[in-house]
Structure formats: structure tokens, C-alpha cells
Amino acid sequence: MAYEQMNSDDEMMLDAIGKWLEQKVHPVAMKLEHDDEYPTELVEDMKELGLFGALIDPEYGGLGLSATTYSRIVTKIAEEWMSLTGIFNSHLMMAQIVQRFGTDEQKEYWLPKFATGEIRGGLALTEPDAGTDLQAIKTKATRRGDKYIVEGAKTWISNAIQGHCVALLVKTDPSAEPRYKGMSILITQTKDPSTGQCLPGVRNGNKLEKLGYKGIDSGELIYDNYECDADLCLVGGEEGKGFFMATGGLEIGRINIAARSVGIARRALRESVAYSQTRKTMGKPICEHQAIQLKLGHMAARTRAAELLVEDAARAYDTGERVDMEAGMAKYYASETAVEVATEAMRIHGGYGYSKEYPIERLYRDAPLMCIGEGTNEMQRIIIAKQLVKRNPV
């Protein structure tokens, strides 16, 4: 992957992750994925590698990586086992909201704990009747003195069960018009990290069974008379800013999804190129058949184009500007590429692609989530179009 020149620290980080993937992840990924088992030991390794603080500023104990370097790390890990990337990316989306929008007191309190992985979590936006339409959420936070009282439920939340904290999107003024002006984000600790026990007023609902994305928990959080300290939990110290914090936080999430998609596509392509050279039909390797060559050529070009779109979006994010269009383009194109390349890989592998003895069926199951996660691809196309018009007025 021909990226721009990295500095030595970035190269060392990627090298260390590569060795970890080879030595620790590769031997266990297939079994953990098939058993849908949370990778506890690998999470401890990720804490040691600093991945939970990858995007957190060094002054708070993080690595302070650029989005460009971070996206390369995500692609590398996703190429081995995509689920692992969700464990630390969901956490970092929460951390980025505090880092970008939090008060000094909130940054000093939360970010060092997030950076070490002592407190891990995610972003809690989705509700049973509110996914893409975030303004339709019903979870409510009522101010009482120096506390907020939270009532409501969230679903499809990554790290909801194994994590300890979430950036929670709530309505602090349900009657506000337009609706987004009544939305805020609270950092709500849900569990005691030392015991794993839920704190008063919050509990887990179901662990949601999924087609793919195994190993990482996707679950429900139910708030019933949950209390939190207003100064520590209301991000930015001001109500009514939550909608834009959430959508801003989704930018790095969409770049992450795009990078994961590239990892899936690269693995599917790599497996297909190798298999096509060893599998023979009609007296020669199938890579010499034109039908397979046409597939490989198309897969390679799509994968490379997706890589470049991710790099473009990550570089734009590093400038500090809003990158709705760039992140949307990368997420849309790369995720559709992951689905297409994984499907073609299964066809190239034939029956072996359908077997659980090979990684192709896992890639085939994981890829569709990339088209849904962090905003559907239909929504991405709308965002792209709106930004095109906004940036090019007549």
C-alpha cells in the first residue's frame, strides 16, 4: 500500500501491530469468531499497544496519532480480524467527543482513563425507533440541581456489555424546535471497571445476535432513574449542542468503517490471488483462465481505489476541517467494494469459500455491516450530494 512517507514512530507502531497480529491474533481469530467469544486477552494486548488512546492527545496519556496513521492501523487489523477494530474505534469515537468538545475539567477527568483503557466504552446514539434519524431519539435527561436524571434505552451499542462508559445522546429539551436544538451528549459511566457490575440506574438488555461482526458485543442499555454529575457528564457544559457533536464524531467513525472495509477487501483479494494459483482446473491454475483474471483485475482496481479514498478522507480530517463529504465518499465506496470483493472471492474459491475452514465466509458475513454502520450508504450519498451543492454554489 503506497502511502506517503511515515515517520519512524508510525512505522514502529505498525510493525509492532503486524507482529502482534501474526503471533497472537492469527492463531485464535477464527475460533473466537466462530464461537462469538469476547477476545479478553487480545483486548489486554490492545491496551498495552496503546490503541485505546490512539487518537487522544499525549498530554492526556494518548498516542496522539493522526487520522492518516490511525486508518492504516485499522486497515491492517481488519485484514486479520475486523471485529477487533470495533472494540477500540467505538471507544475512540466517545473519546474524540470529549477531546473536541469537552470542558477542561472533563478532559482532565475522562481522557487519561480512556487513554489507558481503564475505562472503555462507545457511542450510544441508536434507539429502537431512531437510527439514521437521530433527531427522533426519546431518551431524556432532566436537570435537577447539579445532577441529570436519565430515562430511556439505547440499542445496537458496541461495547455496551463489556464496556464501562458511553457518550449518550439525549433530549434535554424534548419540546425544542427544531428538534436538534434540544439534544445534548452526556458521558455516562455504566459499570464499575474493577468489578464489571452495572452502576445504579442502568442495566444491560439483550446481547444482540448478528450475522457477522462476532466476538465484539453489540447490546442494549436501559436507563431508569440514572443519575450523573452535570459538570462531569454534560459535554461542553452547555445543553443543545449534542446533535452536532454526534455528527462530528461520526466523521472519524466513517473513516474507520472505510478503513475496515479496505482491510476486508485486501484480505479477500489476497486469499483469492493465492488460491487461484494453487487450484487447478482443465490442467492449469485457475488464475490462467480469463474468467478468473477478469475477476481479479476488477477486485484489485476497486480495492486500490478504496484505499486512496480512505487516505484522502484521513488527510482531510487531519486538517481539522469538517469532512462530511470526504468521509462519506470513502465510507460509501470502500464498503460497497468490501461487499463486492468478498462476494467475488467466494465465487473464486467455490465450495471452499462457503466452508468455515477458510476465512472467506467470515469476510462475506462481515462486509455487509460496513454498508450499514455509522450511517447507511444511502444516507452517505445524500450527504455527498448536499456537500457538493454547498461547496459549489452558483
Secondary structure, DSSP 8 states (H G I E B T S, - for coil): ---S---HHHHHHHHHHHHHIIIIIHHHHHHHHHHT---HHHHHHHHHHTGGGTTS-GGGTS----HHHHHHHHHHHHHHHHHHHHHHHHHHHHHHHHHHH--HHHHHHHHHHHHHTSS-EEEE--BTTBSS-GGG---EEEEETTEEEEEEEEEEEETTTT-SEEEEEEES-TT-SSGGGGEEEEEEE-B-TTT--B-TTEEEEEE---SS--SS-EEEEEEEEEEEEHHHHBGGG-TT-HHHHHHHHHHHHHHHHHHHHHHHHHHHHHHHHHHHHH-EETTEEGGGSHHHHHHHHHHHHHHHHHHHHHHHHHHHHHTTS--HHHHHHHHHHHHHHHHHHHHHHHHHHGGGGGSTTSTHHHHHHHHHHHTTTTS-HHHHHHHHHHHHHHHS--
